[in-house]
């Protein structure tokens, strides 16, 4: 009896809070389960956007060349594009012109702008030529002093070399080309040019005439003289007047040409 009493006194009291250990383990496992489920169900938004854009291009856009275009392949000095890149961009998978495909037209104008910039790089770097790509049309703005003497509309030898490089590029694409003549606001009154209207129109016409002689399809060309009415700089300064005296080539895509036919050239110019 004494031994039983000792053993009874030596036993520890039962722990009634052991269930908390099991409960803690259960909560930990449950938390881990929800973390795994969340990580599986969450979507990487960036990767999803890339995948979505890739699928859209694959199903919506025309066939592309399997050969990548390298910028270094542009032939320096000639303005020529590698292979038949321009003709490929101008056609769809059936080989026929597709002027309604805005993406193909923007691609062609992008290559065209790169080619012109490569060919006229020294003049672009010196600020005598500016190339602006607007997506469905592009502009090549040439300072008048690079092409003509003051108050004259006769092209110089240097001008013919610059425009010759342009013509070699432009005759390989089907885009319509509008040649614009611009002057500053200082009046001119000579026997040949009674006003800036005649001077700007004559300069644009001389450029168009040279392009046709160099092989550019005359059906794609048009000349217009704006005189001093579309300045891009302040005519109150000599620097501004030099910028305003220019010849601008507006190279349009099919979409831009359709817009001109529907709403007129003035409305299209307002959105340029």
Steps between C-alpha positions, in 0.01 A plus 500: 500500500784736578669429166178579311463822686856601413450420133175692506671796655792474246277510182462833319160657451355455147557795252162616371653753248677252271230554237654841431807331347286302256291807426813703426627230263163495325494878456857496363412232244182685406696825446756317287219347295345839423840647413557222246149540357548877464837464328353251254195713420680839466593620147815690408348804333812589305541153353127485425518830310797380295320178414181687409682743270691217334180309427329811366787568262517137389132487405439856385815619320625398156782257440843622605838415361691225679818704459542775762584848381829631636553874513861452401390347172381835368742584224687811595499782246245347263193497722409154367324253725615137532335263254138565426402629844299790365311292246435233764359757742282639223338166421302238685540122497336477156757734348246773422506856631315543826461874563224434752735331741613784724764289672669406172498862386650625825767230473586607145519868596720411796748323274477785251577759767799296619631469146468872427665592829787264425548643151485865611670456837751787460220745415279371781784541749565857380131593530447562129263204466237391753309172478177456695296179500132546587401134464284512187705774338847643533665832419844574363565871550797649313631851564473716189862612525604139434307501171467857370666837506312782669203613290570236233331174395786340309645189661873505565744217439509416870118489511486255211732264687282509813174462309658225290563294813137556599371404156684165506308412815162647410469331162507158672182562703140563385414782743355829371734796552394860544781753456429822691678830449520742795651848541537752778273805520739751344340623176655433161416684179700412191414446136523123548335483844248775574436353847599217732218292355676473166840443661383217727299334222790523254741341748262212571447450127876489434541224757212303348643541152840371611341200672317403180824525303666269755237229465231580759153427358342841419156363593618485859624860510332833563641849560344778703618845609394628841704820501544631856167367627618191690797614711664265748697774678479869585550718193617790720846345536754406233531150649124456479487621141772251403289219642191617313679504164476133414378232262307220669429158355180355647508125433156355565370151554182365344300583813620860501424527128144381564464766770616769256241385248222506760562815703756697302869572540445796734326285760774239482767769543320621813559159658867480404 
